[in-house]
Amino acid sequence: MRRRTAIAAAALPLLLTAVACGTAQKTATGASPAATPAGSAAASGSAPAPSAAASLTGPLGDAKNIKVDGSAGTMPKVTFPTGNPALTSSARVIAPGDGNAAKDGDTLVANVSVYTWDGKENKTVGSAYDKGTPEFVPVNQNLPKVLHDGLVGLKPGGRVLVVIAKDSLDQAMIDNAKQQGTDFGVTSQVLVIDMVSAAARAAVGNATDPGIEGVKLVNPGGETAPELTTKTAAQPPKDLVVKTVIKGDGPKVKETQTVMVHYTGKIWGSDQEFDSSWKRGEATQFALSQVVKGWAQGLTGVAVGSRVVITIPPELGYGKEGQAEAGIKGTDTLVFVVDVLGAV
């Protein structure tokens, strides 16, 4: 089984999906809880070369004249000025919100609405309000600077408008967007982002022993990664085992949701680590409909904010095939320590 990007992020622009969800990509030695068929878009052949850059004639509009009506937390009504789109990036806070301001390294729970500003139709690309659920938006240096800077400082209940133009993008992003149908030579993308909250960076609270023979867990506290040890001669459990070591106070995860998690995965008996979001330095998103059965079953019903230890027998993990590139055999029981940081 192979790993795939955990979240589609349909309401984010296509060119941003890869950077916003970059931590869900497979590492050279790692294996995630997710699986995908052998085929992938990346394997379908080379993309066509982009055509010559287009240009606009006549005066450009000003992003300050974009009007956003409605309150944060509801679908925005966006009115664009007449004329050509602005081809320079900018950000403008519509409503600041209240509470703790977003910082670099945070992952926001937000409702994102995206528009293509072409000066003609100015179509809505997509909105989390249409889907009926917010999404995770990592605030990191992989984002275009204007978007990153527009999100930093935003508070829960706040709304920001971000214009992403070609001056915020490298050539690879521009070419990729053009292949997907967005020509930044003559258009810009406009995002209206309503911040709901910021996901925690780690589970917080008094930790208990998981009570699984053969498994040891050290919980340093704060934002430091827990230390999982699985080197043991004890026989692994035959069934799925889920033990809560820190109980969160958030809503319970539903099987249809996408979760934001920090985790470490090891093989029972050998203490071999095959994957760790902590080592990559950023939490990861997974749709529970796209992960191995042990994860989907084990995390359903867990309260957000919890830290759990999950032991997964082979039939609920990677099956008889295992995952050779990660050193996982078809007979291996997997052990994960998982911090459930958010669910949407």
C-alpha positions as CSV (number, residue, x, y, z in Angstrom):
1,M,0.0,0.0,0.0
2,R,1.2,3.5,-0.7
3,R,0.6,6.7,1.0
4,R,-1.4,9.6,-0.4
5,T,-2.1,13.2,0.5
6,A,-4.5,13.1,3.4
7,I,-6.8,16.0,2.5
8,A,-8.1,17.3,-0.8
9,A,-8.5,20.9,0.4
10,A,-10.9,21.5,-2.4
11,A,-11.6,25.1,-1.4
12,L,-7.9,26.1,-1.6
13,P,-6.4,27.1,-4.9
14,L,-4.9,24.2,-6.8
15,L,-1.4,25.7,-6.7
16,L,-1.6,26.0,-2.9
17,T,-2.8,22.4,-2.2
18,A,0.6,20.9,-2.5
19,V,2.3,23.4,-0.1
20,A,-0.6,23.5,2.4
21,C,-0.7,19.7,2.6
22,G,3.0,19.1,2.0
23,T,3.5,17.2,5.2
24,A,1.2,14.4,4.0
25,Q,3.7,13.5,1.2
26,K,5.7,10.3,1.6
27,T,9.2,10.6,2.9
28,A,12.0,8.5,1.6
29,T,11.9,6.1,4.5
30,G,8.5,6.7,6.2
31,A,5.1,5.1,5.9
32,S,2.0,6.8,6.9
33,P,-1.3,5.3,8.1
34,A,-2.8,6.2,4.7
35,A,-3.0,4.0,1.6
36,T,-3.7,4.6,-2.1
37,P,-4.0,2.6,-5.3
38,A,-0.8,2.1,-7.3
39,G,-1.7,4.7,-9.9
40,S,-1.4,8.4,-9.3
41,A,-1.7,11.7,-11.2
42,A,2.1,12.2,-10.9
43,A,2.7,8.9,-12.7
44,S,0.5,9.7,-15.7
45,G,3.1,11.3,-17.8
46,S,4.7,14.7,-18.3
47,A,2.6,17.8,-18.3
48,P,2.3,19.9,-21.4
49,A,4.6,22.9,-21.6
50,P,3.0,26.2,-20.6
51,S,2.2,28.5,-23.5
52,A,3.6,32.0,-23.8
53,A,2.7,34.5,-21.1
54,A,-0.4,36.5,-21.6
55,S,-0.7,40.2,-20.8
56,L,-3.5,42.7,-20.1
57,T,-4.1,46.0,-21.8
58,G,-5.6,49.0,-20.1
59,P,-5.5,50.1,-16.4
60,L,-5.4,47.6,-13.6
61,G,-7.9,47.6,-10.8
62,D,-7.0,48.2,-7.1
63,A,-7.5,45.4,-4.6
64,K,-8.6,48.0,-2.0
65,N,-11.8,48.4,-4.0
66,I,-12.8,44.8,-3.5
67,K,-15.9,44.8,-1.3
68,V,-16.6,42.0,1.2
69,D,-20.0,42.0,2.8
70,G,-21.4,39.7,5.5
71,S,-20.0,38.8,8.9
72,A,-17.1,36.4,9.5
73,G,-18.6,33.0,10.0
74,T,-21.0,33.3,7.1
75,M,-20.5,33.0,3.3
76,P,-18.9,36.2,2.2
77,K,-20.4,38.3,-0.6
78,V,-17.5,39.6,-2.7
79,T,-18.0,42.4,-5.2
80,F,-15.1,43.1,-7.5
81,P,-14.3,46.5,-9.1
82,T,-14.7,46.9,-12.8
83,G,-11.8,46.6,-15.1
84,N,-8.7,44.4,-15.1
85,P,-7.6,42.5,-12.0
86,A,-4.7,43.8,-9.9
87,L,-1.6,41.8,-10.7
88,T,0.2,42.6,-7.5
89,S,-0.4,40.7,-4.2
90,S,-2.0,42.3,-1.1
91,A,-3.8,41.4,2.1
92,R,-6.4,43.3,4.1
93,V,-7.9,42.4,7.4
94,I,-11.7,42.7,7.2
95,A,-12.4,41.8,10.8
96,P,-9.6,41.2,13.3
97,G,-11.4,38.7,15.6
98,D,-10.7,38.2,19.3
99,G,-8.4,36.0,21.4
100,N,-5.0,34.5,20.7
101,A,-3.4,35.7,17.4
102,A,-2.3,33.1,14.8
103,K,1.5,32.6,14.7
104,D,3.9,31.0,12.3
105,G,3.8,27.3,12.7
106,D,0.1,27.2,13.7
107,T,-2.5,25.2,11.9
108,L,-5.7,27.1,11.6
109,V,-9.3,25.7,11.4
110,A,-10.8,28.1,8.9
111,N,-13.5,28.6,6.3
112,V,-11.8,29.5,3.0
113,S,-13.6,31.0,0.0
114,V,-11.6,31.3,-3.3
115,Y,-12.3,33.5,-6.3
116,T,-10.6,33.9,-9.7
117,W,-10.3,37.6,-10.4
118,D,-10.1,37.9,-14.2
119,G,-12.0,41.2,-14.6
120,K,-14.8,39.4,-16.4
121,E,-16.7,36.6,-14.7
122,N,-14.7,36.7,-11.4
123,K,-15.9,33.2,-10.6
124,T,-16.1,31.5,-7.3
125,V,-13.6,28.6,-7.3
126,G,-14.9,27.0,-4.1
127,S,-15.8,27.7,-0.5
128,A,-15.8,25.7,2.7
129,Y,-19.2,27.2,3.3
130,D,-20.5,25.2,0.3
131,K,-19.1,22.0,1.8
132,G,-20.5,22.8,5.2
133,T,-17.2,22.2,7.1
134,P,-14.1,24.2,7.7
135,E,-10.6,23.0,6.8
136,F,-7.1,23.0,8.1
137,V,-4.8,25.7,6.9
138,P,-1.1,25.4,8.0
139,V,0.6,28.7,8.5
140,N,4.2,28.0,7.4
141,Q,6.9,29.4,5.1
142,N,5.8,27.1,2.2
143,L,2.8,29.4,1.6
144,P,3.2,32.5,-0.6
145,K,4.5,35.3,1.6
146,V,1.4,37.4,1.2
147,L,-0.9,34.6,2.4
148,H,1.4,33.7,5.3
149,D,1.7,37.3,6.4
150,G,-2.1,37.8,6.0
151,L,-2.8,34.9,8.3
152,V,-0.2,35.7,11.0
153,G,-2.0,37.9,13.6
154,L,-5.5,36.9,12.7
155,K,-7.7,35.9,15.7
156,P,-10.6,33.5,16.1
157,G,-13.7,35.1,14.5
158,G,-11.5,37.2,12.2
159,R,-11.6,37.6,8.5
160,V,-8.8,38.5,6.1
161,L,-8.9,39.1,2.3
162,V,-5.8,38.0,0.4
163,V,-5.0,38.7,-3.2
164,I,-2.5,36.2,-4.6
165,A,-0.8,37.5,-7.8
166,K,2.2,36.4,-9.9
167,D,4.6,38.5,-7.8
168,S,4.0,36.1,-4.8
169,L,4.7,32.9,-6.9
170,D,7.8,31.3,-8.3
171,Q,7.8,30.2,-11.9
172,A,7.1,26.5,-11.1
173,M,3.9,27.6,-9.2
174,I,2.9,29.8,-12.1
175,D,3.5,27.1,-14.7
176,N,1.7,24.5,-12.6
177,A,-1.3,26.8,-12.1
178,K,-1.4,27.5,-15.9
179,Q,-1.5,23.7,-16.6
180,Q,-4.5,23.6,-14.2
181,G,-6.3,26.4,-16.1
182,T,-5.3,29.5,-14.1
183,D,-3.1,32.0,-16.0
184,F,-1.5,34.4,-13.5
185,G,-0.4,36.5,-16.4
186,V,-4.0,37.8,-16.7
187,T,-5.7,36.8,-13.4
188,S,-5.2,36.8,-9.7
189,Q,-6.7,34.6,-7.0
190,V,-8.7,36.1,-4.2
191,L,-9.1,34.3,-0.8
192,V,-11.5,35.3,1.9
193,I,-10.4,33.4,5.0
194,D,-12.5,33.2,8.2
195,M,-10.5,31.9,11.2
196,V,-12.4,29.6,13.5
197,S,-9.6,28.6,15.8
198,A,-6.0,27.4,15.9
199,A,-5.3,23.7,16.5
200,A,-3.2,22.8,19.5
201,R,0.4,21.8,18.8
202,A,0.4,18.9,21.2
203,A,-1.9,17.1,23.6
204,V,-1.8,18.8,27.0
205,G,-2.6,17.3,30.4
206,N,-1.6,14.8,33.0
207,A,-0.5,11.6,31.2
208,T,-1.3,8.0,32.4
209,D,0.5,4.8,31.6
210,P,-1.1,3.1,28.5
211,G,-1.1,-0.2,30.4
212,I,0.0,-2.3,27.4
213,E,2.6,-5.0,28.2
214,G,5.6,-4.4,26.0
215,V,4.9,-0.7,25.3
216,K,6.6,2.1,27.2
217,L,5.7,5.8,26.8
218,V,7.4,8.9,28.2
219,N,5.4,12.1,28.1
220,P,7.7,15.1,28.6
221,G,4.9,17.6,28.4
222,G,4.6,20.9,26.6
223,E,5.2,20.7,22.9
224,T,7.9,18.1,23.2
225,A,7.3,14.8,21.4
226,P,6.4,11.7,23.5
227,E,8.9,8.9,23.5
228,L,7.5,5.5,22.4
229,T,9.4,2.3,23.0
230,T,8.3,-1.1,21.6
231,K,11.3,-3.3,22.0
232,T,9.9,-6.3,23.9
233,A,9.7,-10.1,23.9
234,A,6.0,-9.9,24.9
235,Q,3.5,-11.1,22.3
236,P,1.5,-8.4,20.6
237,P,-2.2,-8.1,21.2
238,K,-4.2,-10.0,18.6
239,D,-6.9,-7.3,18.4
240,L,-6.9,-3.6,18.0
241,V,-6.1,-1.8,21.2
242,V,-6.7,1.9,21.9
243,K,-5.5,3.4,25.2
244,T,-6.0,7.1,26.1
245,V,-3.1,8.5,28.0
246,I,-4.2,12.2,27.9
247,K,-7.9,12.8,27.7
248,G,-8.8,15.8,25.6
249,D,-11.9,18.0,26.2
250,G,-12.8,18.6,22.5
251,P,-15.6,17.0,20.5
252,K,-15.3,13.3,19.6
253,V,-13.9,12.4,16.2
254,K,-16.4,11.1,13.6
255,E,-15.4,8.4,11.1
256,T,-16.3,10.8,8.2
257,Q,-13.9,13.6,9.4
258,T,-10.4,14.6,8.6
259,V,-8.1,14.8,11.6
260,M,-5.0,16.9,12.3
261,V,-2.5,14.7,14.2
262,H,1.0,14.4,15.5
263,Y,2.2,10.8,15.7
264,T,5.1,8.3,15.8
265,G,4.8,4.8,14.4
266,K,7.0,1.8,15.4
267,I,7.0,-1.9,14.9
268,W,6.1,-4.1,17.8
269,G,9.1,-6.0,19.3
270,S,11.9,-4.3,17.3
271,D,11.3,-0.7,18.3
272,Q,11.9,0.2,14.7
273,E,10.5,3.6,13.9
274,F,9.0,3.8,10.4
275,D,7.3,7.2,10.5
276,S,7.0,10.3,12.7
277,S,5.3,13.6,12.0
278,W,7.3,14.9,15.1
279,K,10.5,14.2,13.3
280,R,9.3,16.1,10.2
281,G,8.4,19.1,12.5
282,E,4.8,19.5,11.4
283,A,1.5,17.9,12.2
284,T,-0.3,16.0,9.5
285,Q,-3.8,15.8,8.1
286,F,-5.6,12.5,7.3
287,A,-9.1,11.8,6.2
288,L,-10.2,8.8,8.2
289,S,-11.8,7.4,5.0
290,Q,-8.4,7.1,3.5
291,V,-6.3,5.5,6.3
292,V,-5.7,1.9,7.3
293,K,-8.6,0.3,9.2
294,G,-6.8,0.4,12.5
295,W,-6.5,4.2,12.4
296,A,-10.0,4.7,11.2
297,Q,-11.5,2.5,13.9
298,G,-9.0,3.5,16.6
299,L,-9.5,7.3,16.3
300,T,-13.3,7.3,15.8
301,G,-14.8,8.4,19.1
302,V,-11.6,9.9,20.5
303,A,-11.9,13.4,21.9
304,V,-10.0,16.1,20.2
305,G,-7.0,17.1,22.4
306,S,-6.3,13.5,23.4
307,R,-3.1,11.5,23.2
308,V,-3.7,7.8,22.5
309,V,-1.6,4.7,22.0
310,I,-2.9,2.3,19.3
311,T,-1.7,-1.2,18.6
312,I,-2.8,-2.4,15.1
313,P,-2.6,-6.1,14.1
314,P,-1.5,-6.8,10.5
315,E,-5.0,-7.3,9.1
316,L,-6.0,-3.8,10.2
317,G,-2.7,-2.3,9.1
318,Y,-0.9,-3.0,5.8
319,G,-2.1,-6.5,5.5
320,K,-0.2,-9.5,4.2
321,E,1.7,-7.4,1.8
322,G,3.2,-5.1,4.4
323,Q,5.2,-2.2,3.2
324,A,8.7,-3.2,2.2
325,E,10.0,0.3,1.6
326,A,9.3,1.1,5.3
327,G,10.6,-2.2,6.6
328,I,7.1,-3.4,7.6
329,K,6.4,-7.1,7.0
330,G,3.0,-8.7,6.6
331,T,3.2,-10.2,10.1
332,D,4.1,-7.0,11.9
333,T,2.0,-5.4,14.5
334,L,2.2,-1.6,14.4
335,V,2.2,0.7,17.4
336,F,1.3,4.4,17.2
337,V,1.2,7.2,19.7
338,V,-1.1,9.8,18.3
339,D,-2.0,13.4,19.4
340,V,-5.4,14.3,18.0
341,L,-5.1,18.0,17.5
342,G,-8.2,18.8,15.5
343,A,-11.1,17.3,13.4
344,V,-13.1,18.8,10.6
